[in-house]
């Protein structure tokens, strides 16, 4: 099992790495939210063990942004916040399980392995990866690759590119992209999509894939040549 461990307390992180590593888990540690998101996209872990109290971007925001970006990896929240309200917030944000500190290590391992067992079934039922030219959209991890490298994108750029790659050869309207890139943000204008498109075009410039504007229809990805 490949486990992404997101924990900012050095002693807790070291203890979990040591204990879970002895139980045949491959651990990738992170100490802050921004690093966790980038590592999550790059490594495609089997399970994420996520602390809520993190410097910079807290655990709930990490989880929210990951789910918005299409990262479907099972997540177990591990935190000192043990109230029912906190558990409900975490689960509603997209967590799959919740364990409050202090915890029993055997129980933690059992829950992680239960989440790992769910992943193959979900992956088997998922839509295959999409490709446009040299770009590949891995539906299981949510990441988009240029060759063997993960594209470094903001959550909004990723959401927009995922929407276009999921409809190869078809235009996606600005209205639909707005719903996917700015969900629930009623105070944002439709023109904000054009800003994300502009930034994304610059990042695709060396990939051999063009982001085209089709007047009256929306946007379309096309492999050059």
N, C-alpha and C positions, 0 to 999 in steps of 0.2 A: 504494500500500500504506500503510495506517495502522499505524504501529509504536509500541507502548508500550515505551519504553526505561527500564529500571529499573537505575540505576547511581549509586552514591553518590560515586564519585571525580569531582570537578569537571572535571579535565583530560580524563579518559577520556570523560565524558559530553559535554563540549563537542566533542571530536574526532569522536565518533561522530555527534553531531547534524549537524555540519558535513559530514562525509564522506557519510553516508547520505542527508542532505537533498539533496545534489547528485545523488544517484542516484534521484531522483523518489520519495522516501519522505516521508510526513508523520509527523514525529516528535513524540510526546508524552513529555517526560522526567519521571521521578520519582526521588527520592533516598532514600526509605525504604520499608519494607515496608507499613506501614499505609496510606500515601498511594497506593502501587501498587495495593493491593486496591480501594480506593475508586475510583481512576481507571479501573481495569480494568472495573469494573461500569458506570461512567458513560459510557465512551467506546466500548466494544465494538471494540477494535482487531482488525486482521487477524492480527497476529503479536505476541508478547511476547518481548522480548530481556531476559533476567533474570540479573542478577548474584547470586551466592549470598551474598556477604559484605555485608550491609546492616545499618544501625543499627536497634535495636529488634527488629523481626521479620525474621529472616533469610530468604534467598531460598527455601530449601526449605520453610519454614513458609508463606510467601506462596503457593507453588505448591500445597502440600497443602490449604490453606484454599480456594483458588480452585477446585480440582477438587472438593472436597466441596460447594462452593456451586453446582456445575454449570457453571462457566465453562470452556468447552471450547476456547478459543482456542489454536492451536498455540504452543508455548513452546520457545525456544532458550535454554539455559543458557549463560552466558558467565562464566567464572570462572578464577581463578588455581589453583584446586584441580584438578589434572590427573590424579590417580591413577585407576586402573580402579575402585576401590571407590567413589570419589566419583561417578564417572560412573554406576555402577549404581544408587546411591542416588537420584541425580537422575532417572534414567529411570524407576525404580520408583515415584517420587513422582508422576510424571505429565508429565515433560518429553518433548518430541518429538525434540529433538536437543541436542547438547552440543559446545561449542567452548572449548578451554582457551586462556588468555592465555599468551604473546603469540600473536596470530593474524594471518592474512593478510586484508586487507579484502575482496579479491575473493572469497575463500572464504566469508567471513561473508555477503556479499551473496548469493552463490549459494545458501547454505543457507537464508537468510531467504526468498528467492523460491521455493525448493522447498516450504517450509512454506506459503507463501501460495497456491501452486497447489493444494495438497491441500484447502484450506478450502472452495472452492466445491463440490467433489464431496461433501464431508461434509455441507455445508449443504443441498445438494439432496436428500440422502437422509434428512434429519432430519424429525422430526415438526413440523408447523406450530405457530405460536405458539398458546397457549391464552388465552382471555379469560374473565373473570368480571366482569360489570358494567364498571366503569371500569378494572379491572386487566388488564394484558396480560403474559403470561410468554413472553419471547423465548427459545426453546430454544437458539438458536445461541450467544447471549452468556451465557445463564443469568440475565440481569437481569429484574426485574419492574418494570413501569412503571405509574404512575397518570397517565393522560393521556400527556403528553410527558415527564414527570419520572420518573427512576429512584427507586424507594423505597429509603430508607436503612435497611438491615436488617443485623443481625449475621449471621454465617455460619449459626448455628442457626435463627434466625428465617427466613432465606432458604430453607434446606433444608426447613423445615416448610411454608412457603407454596408452594414449588415442588411438593411432594408433593400438596398439596391442589388446586392449580390443574391439575395433570396428570390429575386425576380429577374433572372438572367434573360437578356434580350427584350425586356419589357420596360416601359417607362413607369416611374412611380410619381404620382402627383405631389406637388408641393404641400397640399393639405394633408396627405397621408404621412409624408415625411415629418411634417410639423408635429403630428400626433405622436410619432415614435421618438422624435428627438427632444421635444419639449413637453412631455406628458404632464397634464394637469397645470401647466403654467399659463393661465388665462391672460396674464398681463404682458405676455411676450407677443410681438407682432409676427405675422407670417414671413416678413422680410428677413427675420433672424435666420431662417433656413439658408438664405443666400450667403450669409456670412460663413456658416459652417461649410457650405459647398465650396466657397472660395478657398478656405483653409485646407479643405480636403484635397482639392485639385492640386495644390502646391505639393502636398505630400505624395500624390500619385504620379507626379511629373516624371519620375525615373522608373516607373514600374511597367510602362508599356500599356497601361490601361487608362482610357480617357473617361472623364465624367462629363457627359454631354447634356446640354440644355435643349429640350425639345419644346418649342413655344406652344403653349396651350395644352401640353401633355404632362410635362414635369421633367424628370431627370432620368438618364440612362447610362449604364456602364457599357463601354465597348473596348474590346482589345484592339490595339492598333495593328495594322498589317493583316 
